[in-house]
Amino acid sequence: MPLEGTPVELPVPLPGADCEQQNIIKPRQTVVDGCPVLPKLQCHEVQMGQAARLIWNFKNPEGQPINLQDCVSNCSSTTSQSSGDFDPVGNPGCGVVLRMRELSGYDPVNDPIVQIDTEVLDMSEGIVRANILPDSIVRFPGIYLEEWSFFAPDGSMLFSNQCCTFVRRGLFGVNSDLNFRNVGPPTIEEIRLSVRDNSGADNMLIDDVEFDSAEIIQAVMRPLQYWNEIPPPLNTLLTTKNFPFRELWLQGIQAYLFDIAANHYRRNQLAYSAGGMSIDDKNKEQQYIAASSRMLQMFQENVKAKKIEINIAAFSGSLGSPYSGLFY
């Protein structure tokens, strides 16, 4: 006999996203306890091979939007006069200019600065949009530095903002060289999965992700800096586009993420009592320091062993490897 009961209410489906707008990429703003952290570095997340167009909102050092009205008016009412080339990359005209380059900067010959045209979408709020990113960026997974600048009619730069672009690895827009089809950093999703930080549902106490894109980018960069700067030196300085040792890289990323978290808990710990209840929810520094130290020791030992192996192989010869062209 069927039982009668209150029918289950199904969730109301959300309106569908506009397909044509999926390549318009906006950076996420870090929010803590409902308050946006306006001065913090932001990151555009782009899929490999995507015809991406980046959106940016100009801000002052306090994170407030910049009104471009007067600046744009000066460009349209004044004849541009330049005293000469601004720098070897080019001579930007009056208005908004975007430049990009691989973030580490270790290989300036193969990773030159790229200049991309832009347009102003909302002058009062300082919102601008770049043209489609070139293949030299979206077809090569890695992390790229962005600098959005406004140039006056006389060719001087009035102000600029910096942020980053994270180009995820994928299966479209792949390189013809098979040795470079699986390079580039672990994706943000892979990094989050490795530390169980996928969403607020994974973090019941904070109801949000613990690490934002800016922190993940720093954690991706620091293992590279360690690799390139400790002895023995190797002929090639590696970048976010060609570091080949994936497990090694992920170990370093996890170690530095845990170190970032430990700094947060050390700075914000405050035990207090109220209404007969004691609260000390930020007392987690030691756990994160222990996890960071364990992962960092493993990472550094593996880096040392790998660099010694490569150095000895370069001296005495070795068997072929798909990564040999990166070092010899």
C-alpha positions in Angstrom: 0.0 0.0 0.0 1.5 3.3 -1.0 2.3 5.8 1.8 1.1 9.4 1.6 3.6 12.1 2.5 4.8 15.5 1.6 6.2 15.4 -1.9 9.9 16.2 -2.3 10.4 19.7 -3.7 12.9 19.6 -6.6 15.3 22.5 -6.9 14.3 25.2 -9.4 16.7 25.0 -12.4 18.9 28.0 -12.9 18.6 29.9 -16.2 20.9 28.7 -18.9 24.2 30.5 -19.3 24.7 32.4 -22.6 26.8 30.2 -24.9 28.3 33.2 -26.8 29.6 34.8 -23.6 31.6 31.7 -22.4 34.9 33.0 -23.8 34.5 36.4 -22.0 36.7 35.7 -18.9 36.4 37.7 -15.7 38.8 37.3 -12.8 37.3 36.1 -9.5 37.4 38.4 -6.5 38.5 36.9 -3.2 35.8 37.2 -0.6 36.4 36.6 3.2 33.4 36.5 5.5 31.3 38.1 2.9 33.7 41.0 2.3 35.7 41.3 -1.0 39.5 41.6 -0.5 39.8 44.3 -3.2 43.6 44.9 -3.2 44.4 41.2 -3.6 45.9 39.8 -6.9 43.2 38.4 -9.2 43.5 35.7 -11.8 41.8 34.9 -15.2 41.3 31.2 -15.8 41.5 30.3 -19.5 41.2 26.9 -21.1 44.0 25.8 -23.5 43.0 26.6 -27.1 40.1 28.9 -26.0 39.4 32.1 -28.0 39.5 34.0 -24.8 38.8 37.7 -24.2 39.8 39.0 -20.8 37.7 41.6 -18.8 39.4 43.9 -16.4 38.2 46.5 -13.9 40.8 49.2 -13.3 41.4 49.8 -9.5 43.4 52.2 -7.4 45.7 50.8 -4.7 42.8 50.6 -2.2 40.8 48.5 -4.7 38.3 51.2 -5.7 37.2 51.4 -9.4 38.9 54.1 -11.5 36.7 56.4 -13.5 38.3 56.6 -17.0 36.0 59.3 -18.3 38.5 62.2 -18.2 41.4 60.0 -19.4 39.4 58.8 -22.4 38.2 62.3 -23.2 41.8 63.6 -23.3 42.7 60.9 -25.8 39.9 61.9 -28.1 40.4 65.6 -27.8 44.2 65.8 -27.9 46.5 64.9 -30.7 48.9 62.1 -29.4 52.5 63.3 -29.2 55.2 60.9 -28.3 58.8 61.8 -27.6 60.1 58.5 -28.9 59.7 54.8 -28.5 58.5 53.9 -25.0 60.5 50.7 -24.8 61.8 48.0 -27.2 58.4 46.2 -27.2 56.6 49.2 -28.8 55.2 52.6 -28.5 51.6 52.4 -27.0 49.1 54.9 -28.2 46.8 56.9 -25.9 44.3 54.7 -24.0 44.3 51.3 -22.5 47.1 48.8 -23.3 47.4 45.2 -22.2 50.8 43.4 -22.1 51.3 39.8 -21.1 54.4 37.5 -20.5 55.0 34.1 -18.9 55.0 34.8 -15.2 58.5 33.5 -14.1 60.4 35.5 -16.8 63.2 32.8 -16.8 63.2 32.5 -20.6 62.7 36.0 -22.1 63.9 34.8 -25.6 61.2 32.2 -26.1 58.6 34.0 -23.9 58.6 37.6 -25.1 56.2 40.3 -24.0 53.0 40.4 -26.0 50.9 43.5 -26.5 47.2 43.1 -27.0 44.6 45.7 -28.2 41.7 46.6 -25.8 38.4 48.5 -25.7 36.7 50.4 -22.9 33.3 48.9 -22.0 32.3 51.2 -19.1 34.3 54.4 -18.6 32.7 55.4 -15.2 33.5 52.0 -13.7 36.9 51.5 -15.4 35.8 48.2 -17.1 37.8 47.2 -20.2 38.0 44.2 -22.5 41.0 42.8 -24.5 40.9 41.3 -27.9 41.2 37.6 -28.4 44.4 36.3 -26.8 47.0 35.2 -29.3 47.9 31.6 -30.0 51.3 32.2 -28.4 49.5 32.3 -25.1 46.4 30.1 -25.2 48.1 27.2 -27.0 50.8 27.0 -24.4 49.6 26.1 -20.9 51.2 28.1 -18.1 50.8 31.1 -16.0 51.1 34.6 -17.5 51.6 38.0 -16.0 49.1 40.7 -17.2 49.6 44.4 -16.9 46.8 46.7 -17.9 48.0 50.3 -18.4 46.6 53.7 -19.4 48.7 55.9 -21.5 48.3 59.7 -21.8 48.4 61.5 -25.2 52.1 62.5 -24.6 53.1 58.8 -24.5 53.6 58.6 -20.7 52.0 55.8 -18.6 49.5 57.2 -16.0 48.7 54.1 -14.0 48.6 50.3 -14.4 47.2 47.2 -12.7 48.7 43.7 -12.6 47.0 40.4 -12.4 47.6 36.9 -13.9 46.2 34.4 -16.4 46.2 30.7 -15.7 46.0 28.7 -19.0 44.9 25.1 -18.1 46.2 22.1 -19.9 43.8 20.5 -22.3 43.3 18.5 -25.5 42.6 21.3 -28.0 45.2 23.6 -29.5 47.9 21.0 -28.8 51.5 21.5 -29.8 52.8 19.5 -32.8 55.9 18.5 -30.8 54.8 15.3 -28.9 57.3 16.0 -26.1 55.4 19.2 -25.2 51.8 17.9 -25.2 51.7 17.2 -21.5 53.6 20.2 -20.1 52.3 23.2 -18.2 51.3 23.3 -14.5 48.8 21.1 -12.9 45.4 22.6 -13.3 43.7 24.6 -10.5 41.2 21.8 -10.2 44.0 19.1 -9.9 45.7 21.2 -7.2 42.4 21.6 -5.3 41.7 17.9 -5.5 45.1 17.0 -4.1 44.4 19.0 -0.9 40.7 18.3 -0.8 39.7 22.0 -1.3 37.2 21.6 -4.2 34.4 23.7 -2.8 32.6 24.9 0.4 31.0 21.4 0.7 34.5 20.0 1.3 35.2 22.5 4.0 32.3 22.4 6.4 33.8 24.8 9.0 34.5 27.6 6.7 31.9 26.9 4.0 34.2 28.1 1.2 37.4 27.1 -0.5 40.5 27.7 1.6 42.9 28.8 -1.1 42.1 31.3 -3.8 43.7 31.5 -7.3 46.4 34.0 -6.2 47.6 31.7 -3.5 47.6 28.7 -5.8 49.6 30.7 -8.4 52.3 31.6 -5.8 52.4 28.0 -4.7 52.9 27.0 -8.4 55.7 29.5 -8.8 57.8 28.8 -5.7 58.8 25.2 -6.6 60.1 26.5 -10.0 62.1 29.2 -8.2 63.6 26.6 -5.9 64.5 24.3 -8.8 66.1 27.0 -10.8 68.1 28.7 -8.0 69.6 25.8 -6.0 72.8 24.1 -7.1 73.9 22.4 -9.2 73.0 24.9 -12.0 71.6 23.4 -15.3 71.8 24.8 -18.7 68.1 25.5 -19.0 66.0 27.6 -16.5 62.5 26.0 -16.5 59.3 28.0 -16.6 55.6 27.3 -15.9 55.3 26.3 -19.5 57.9 23.5 -19.6 58.6 22.1 -16.1 58.3 18.4 -16.8 58.3 16.7 -13.4 54.7 16.6 -12.5 54.7 14.7 -9.1 57.7 16.7 -7.9 55.9 19.9 -8.8 52.7 18.9 -7.0 54.6 18.0 -3.9 56.1 21.5 -3.8 52.7 23.1 -4.5 51.1 21.3 -1.6 54.0 22.2 0.7 53.8 25.9 -0.1 50.0 26.0 0.1 50.1 24.5 3.6 52.8 27.1 4.5 50.4 29.9 3.3 47.6 28.5 5.5 49.9 28.3 8.5 50.8 32.0 8.2 47.1 32.8 8.1 46.3 30.8 11.3 49.3 32.1 13.2 48.2 35.7 12.4 44.5 35.3 13.2 44.5 32.9 16.2 42.5 34.4 19.1 41.1 32.1 21.8 38.1 33.5 23.6 35.2 32.5 25.8 31.6 33.6 25.6 28.4 32.4 27.3 30.3 29.5 28.9 31.7 28.4 25.6 35.4 28.5 24.6 36.3 29.1 21.0 39.7 28.6 19.4 38.9 27.7 15.8 42.0 29.3 14.4 44.4 27.2 16.5 45.7 25.2 13.5 49.1 26.6 12.8 51.0 23.6 14.1 49.1 21.1 12.1 49.6 23.1 8.9 53.3 23.7 9.7 53.8 20.0 10.3 52.1 19.1 7.0 54.1 21.8 5.1 57.4 20.7 6.6 56.8 17.0 5.7 55.9 17.8 2.1 58.6 20.4 1.7 61.3 17.9 3.0 60.1 15.3 0.5 60.0 17.9 -2.3 63.5 19.2 -1.6 65.1 15.7 -1.3 63.5 14.7 -4.6 64.7 17.9 -6.3 68.2 17.3 -5.1 68.2 13.7 -6.3 66.8 14.7 -9.7 69.2 17.6 -10.3 72.2 15.4 -9.4 70.9 12.7 -11.8 70.6 15.2 -14.6 74.0 16.7 -13.8 75.8 13.4 -13.8 74.0 12.3 -17.0 75.2 15.5 -18.7 78.8 14.7 -17.7 78.9 11.0 -18.5 76.1 10.3 -21.0 72.8 8.7 -20.5 70.0 6.8 -22.2 67.5 8.8 -24.3 64.6 10.5 -22.6 61.6 12.5 -24.0 62.7 15.3 -21.7 66.4 15.3 -22.7 66.1 18.3 -25.0 65.1 20.4 -21.9 68.5 20.0 -20.3 71.2 18.9 -22.7 
